[in-house]
Amino acid sequence: MSSSTLSTILFAVFVAFTLVLVFRAGRSTKKSSDFYDGGGSFSGFQNGLAIAGDYMSAASFLGIAGTIALFGYDGFLYSIGFLVAWLVALLLIAEPLRNSGRFTMGDVLAFRMRQRPVRGAAATSTLVVSVFYLMAQMVGAGALVSLLLGITDPGAKSWIIGGVGILMIIYVTVGGMKGTTYVQIVKAFLLMIGAILLTFMVLWTFHFNVSELLGAAAEKSGKHEAFLQPGLKFGKEILDPTSGLVDAGKTLISKLDLISLGMALVLGTAGLPHILIRFYTVPTAKAARKSVNWAIGNIGAFYLMTIALGFGAAALLSRTNLFRGYKADVTGCLIDAKGAPIVDGAAACTHLENVANLSADAKKLLVPIDPSGNVAAPQLAEFLGGGAGTTGGAIMLAVIGAIAFATILAVVAGLTLASSSSFAHDLYANVIKRGNVTQEKEVRVAKISAMVIGAIAIVLAIGAQSMNVAFLVAIAFAIAASGNLPAVLYSLFWKKFNTRGAVWAIYGGLGAALILLVFSPNVSGAETSLLKLSEVGFRFDYFPLANPGLVSIPLGFFFGWLGTVTSNERNTQKYAELEVRSMTGAAIGKAAVH
Amino acid sequence: MGSSEQDRVWAETQASPEFQDLKRKFRGFAFPLTVAFLAWYFLYVILTAFAREWIATPVIGNINIALVLGLLQFASTFLIMWLYERHSSKNLDAASEKIRDKVDKELAK
């Protein structure tokens, strides 16, 4: 049996199992509000696993392992930022949020403000952050489809991604928060098992000697000690092309970009709407705290294992395999979809490195493969099982591939739930209908918007680019940290904060992040940009950093402050209520009287 | 109970010494700790950006200072989680539940 058949079967088993859970959850959902918070009845341990399941996305499993495999130490920076970020959620956000909100991030932001402007802003930023995050997950899904099922035909790939999207819509609309939570728990469990298995096999290969593993990775990478040090990807020393000396200005910018990334990672988590609403699924603040503790334990253990996965892939897989942008055989000759060498004129073999020299006709035969390292982890699994073409290799590839698919599916479901909740509860019920809507109607709107958002995710996925998943997620984190975190923190802890402050904090931070992104090298000015310089011939990369966080996060805080002090609105009375509620959990789950 | 009476309960609770004490115990612990872990994290990030030579120094075998510092970030995260859990369960939970019960009782009147 080939690995693609086996992979499909394993994934089908996962889907069948989770569908049963979801339909049972759907049946036991009595109140319509259960759609949003799963009845608020999960335990701290269950929710901790579900948080881990919601958080450890394709970026963690595929993106970080891939970045470490390609660039060594620098990939590990993601792991550290993604973990330390949980302390912000633990110390400042989880408990007060559970105590003072009900269904969405907007609940807390709008608590003592004028409802319509604040909820409108909260819904906007929830949708923007979630769509960026969804895009990252879907890029991961596309990369996996090609590797696991050997499907490179864009048409067939689109069908599969469409299928994944439809499944996710079913999870969300039938199971609501309860069903989605079960899917997250199952997925977190599977992901941990898969990571432990791979880590164990990697360490076994290197006699449980981490130094030996690192040494082998450094050797194989061809970069030697530099592979184990920061600097191959982030904060590079940039040389002046004419003099060959270090260009001090450009080098400084490259280092500031590293700090910007670090800032976005550590401050982004506590601004992610799909993570924030998970705190509503437990009954008390104490349970919310316990669930963060469990999540930190799980997530921390997993990110420690990314060292073994990433450096293991670097040490064991061939570099051409990791870096290839097109399908090639073991000797590096480019091959077509059927596995035959691409013959170009007189040359029977064209090496990967010379792909640019191929004639236009021969280029049509190329089979593109994700060059950004997103498939390093599944490739490592195949190698550890015995290599390509062996039964063991096929089984391992299938198992890890199915887990990676489950990972993506679960995260995508969580994101869709967060955005449809916010759309229905903040935008539809409170902005459009001004609160005059039955809960049944509100949930129906949530389900319809889940379908629409699911459809958007499918379309984005089909048009997905070959960008590294971890990088795309880092952008989503920067937007969340700029648009959401300042407003959430001010709301909970600053007495003077008011409607204008909240609206300016959200739109100011969000707008700054998005505008800086448009004028960054991500979009124009380089060969790696969305608009390739050589293809479009113009550039507007006036902002030099790839990650906007360093500028846009302080701007979010600044706009929140500025809006607050320029407006006379003070709501001391409602702040008294918010403060007592958030610290004690009094009147928990009951909406504030407006 | 009318809305203005509810407002009175919230305001009186907020002004009460028990609540102010709870708030001080929470903020006095969580805020400095947040500043501390963020400073420690940014120190690490800044070192990886600007102290490349020092951070590349090997410690044992192929394990260098950069990796050790990274692992220490993991260790400090687990430590802070444990410290906060201990502080909350010892000094905050009971006081907060007591105020909650009192407020809920007054609101139900």
Contacts between the chains, C-beta under 8 A, distances in Angstrom:
chain1	res1	chain2	res2	distance
A	73	B	66	6.0
A	73	B	67	7.3
A	76	B	67	7.7
A	76	B	70	5.6
A	77	B	45	7.6
A	77	B	48	6.8
A	77	B	70	7.9
A	79	B	70	7.9
A	80	B	41	7.9
A	80	B	44	7.4
A	80	B	70	5.5
A	80	B	73	4.8
A	80	B	74	7.3
A	81	B	41	7.9
A	83	B	73	7.4
A	83	B	74	6.5
A	83	B	77	5.7
A	84	B	37	6.8
A	84	B	41	5.1
A	84	B	73	5.8
A	84	B	77	5.5
A	86	B	77	7.1
A	87	B	34	7.3
A	87	B	37	5.3
A	87	B	77	6.1
A	87	B	80	5.7
A	87	B	81	7.4
A	88	B	34	7.0
A	90	B	80	8.0
A	90	B	81	6.4
A	90	B	84	6.4
A	91	B	30	4.4
A	91	B	33	6.1
A	91	B	34	5.3
A	91	B	80	7.8
A	91	B	84	6.2
A	92	B	30	6.4
A	92	B	34	6.3
A	210	B	63	6.8
A	211	B	60	6.7
A	211	B	61	3.2
A	211	B	62	4.6
A	211	B	63	5.6
A	212	B	61	7.8
A	212	B	62	7.8
A	214	B	61	7.7
A	214	B	62	4.0
A	214	B	63	6.8
A	214	B	67	7.7
A	215	B	61	7.1
A	215	B	62	4.5
A	218	B	62	6.6
A	225	B	56	6.9
A	225	B	64	7.9
A	228	B	56	8.0
A	228	B	62	6.1
A	228	B	64	6.0
A	228	B	66	7.4
A	228	B	67	7.0
A	229	B	52	6.9
A	229	B	55	6.9
A	229	B	56	4.3
A	229	B	64	6.5
A	229	B	66	5.7
A	230	B	48	4.1
A	230	B	49	7.6
A	230	B	52	6.8
A	230	B	55	6.7
A	230	B	66	5.7
A	231	B	52	5.9
A	234	B	48	8.0
A	234	B	49	7.8
A	235	B	48	7.1
A	235	B	49	4.5
A	255	B	49	4.2
A	255	B	50	6.3
A	256	B	49	7.9
A	258	B	45	6.9
A	258	B	48	6.9
A	258	B	49	4.7
A	259	B	42	7.6
A	259	B	45	5.6
A	259	B	46	6.6
A	259	B	49	5.9
A	262	B	41	7.4
A	262	B	42	7.1
A	262	B	45	3.8
A	263	B	42	7.8
A	263	B	45	7.9
A	266	B	38	7.1
A	266	B	41	5.7
A	285	B	96	7.7
A	286	B	88	7.8
A	286	B	93	6.1
A	289	B	84	8.0
A	289	B	85	7.2
A	289	B	88	6.4
A	292	B	81	7.9
A	293	B	81	5.7
A	293	B	85	6.0
A	296	B	77	6.6
A	296	B	78	7.2
A	296	B	81	5.2
A	297	B	78	7.8
A	300	B	74	5.8
A	300	B	77	6.4
A	300	B	78	6.3
A	303	B	74	7.5
A	304	B	74	6.4
A	573	B	7	5.3
A	573	B	10	7.4
A	573	B	11	6.6
A	576	B	7	7.7
A	576	B	10	4.5
A	576	B	11	4.6
A	576	B	13	7.7
A	576	B	14	4.1
A	577	B	6	7.9
A	577	B	7	7.2
A	577	B	10	4.0
A	579	B	14	5.7
A	579	B	23	7.4
A	580	B	10	5.3
A	580	B	13	4.8
A	580	B	14	5.4
A	580	B	19	6.6
A	580	B	99	7.4
A	580	B	103	6.5
A	581	B	10	8.0
A	583	B	19	7.2
A	583	B	22	6.0
A	583	B	23	6.1
A	583	B	26	6.7
A	583	B	96	6.1
A	583	B	99	7.7
A	584	B	19	7.8
A	584	B	22	7.6
A	584	B	96	4.7
A	584	B	97	7.5
A	584	B	99	4.7
A	584	B	100	4.1
A	584	B	103	6.7
A	585	B	96	7.0
A	585	B	97	8.0
A	585	B	100	5.1
A	586	B	13	7.7
A	586	B	99	7.1
A	586	B	100	4.6
A	586	B	103	3.8
A	586	B	104	5.6
A	586	B	107	7.4
A	587	B	103	7.2
A	587	B	104	6.6
A	587	B	107	6.1
A	588	B	100	8.0
A	593	B	3	5.1
A	593	B	6	6.6
